[in-house]
Amino acid sequence: MQPLPHRLAPGQLAVVRLDLAARFPGLSTPGRYRITWSHPSFPAPPALEVSIVEPYASLRTSLGEIVIEFHPEDAPKTVENFIALVKKGFYDGLTFHRIIPGFMMQGGDPKGDGTGGPGYTIKAEFNKRKHVAGTVSMARRADPDSAGCQFFICFDAATHLDGQYTAFAQVVRGMDVVKKVEPLGSPSGVPRQKIVMEKVTLLQTLPPEAR
């Protein structure tokens, strides 16, 4: 890093890039942090709120494991909400109650029929992520801001959903498991076999692929 000049010309800027995680090892732990700084010669800027999240989640289902990678840069509040629910054990034991071959598998409803929720809703974070095979997106009602806990995983591309639903993660392991689920659905969405999320956990690193 180049040393900063002792004096700046009018209108000149000096920029310093800091590796905060190196200076503050605690930032390597997922959580919510409030960062402030002060200098005797400059007014203090507003505090910066930072959320550091686990990058992956493992969905251990009755047909095998699905690992998803979050996209907090595109849907920060949605990812934060999903992680909070996982930490509560909210998804453990819930089912994929709606499975439509060629389209998607939907789950995360505590009632198991598509009508349940966590008791609150979150604002939509529609983004430029495309709905392709393996995209994980939030389910909702007609109101764009009606998502809460239900989500779906695309079997194939669903371009009509792009920009209309909050895509917040992508399957990075276990797409073969997703494809095992697909033929167990029906045109109406009613599963022909019960598919359970036995345990959903957060991961710091991507697990090695099974040999």
JONORUR-V962974 format. One record per backbone hydrogen bond with DSSP energy under -1.0 kcal/mol. CO is the residue of the C=O (numbers start at 1). NH is the residue of the N-H. If there is no record, write none. Layout:
CO_NH + CO_NH
//
This chain:
9_12 + 18_20 + 19_23 + 20_24 + 24_27 + 25_28 + 26_29 + 31_52 + 33_50 + 35_48 + 39_42 + 48_35 + 50_33 + 52_31 + 55_70 + 56_203 + 57_68 + 58_201 + 59_66 + 60_198 + 60_199 + 61_64 + 64_61 + 66_59 + 67_172 + 67_173 + 68_57 + 69_170 + 71_74 + 71_75 + 75_79 + 76_80 + 77_81 + 78_82 + 79_83 + 80_84 + 81_85 + 82_86 + 83_87 + 84_88 + 85_90 + 86_89 + 91_94 + 94_197 + 95_108 + 98_106 + 99_186 + 100_103 + 103_155 + 104_100 + 105_153 + 106_98 + 107_151 + 130_132 + 131_158 + 132_135 + 134_171 + 135_154 + 136_168 + 136_169 + 137_152 + 143_146 + 147_122 + 150_139 + 151_107 + 152_137 + 153_105 + 154_134 + 158_161 + 159_162 + 161_164 + 161_165 + 165_167 + 166_138 + 168_71 + 169_136 + 170_69 + 173_67 + 174_178 + 175_179 + 176_180 + 177_181 + 178_182 + 181_184 + 182_185 + 184_192 + 186_189 + 189_99 + 195_96 + 196_62 + 196_198 + 197_93 + 199_60 + 201_58 + 203_56
//
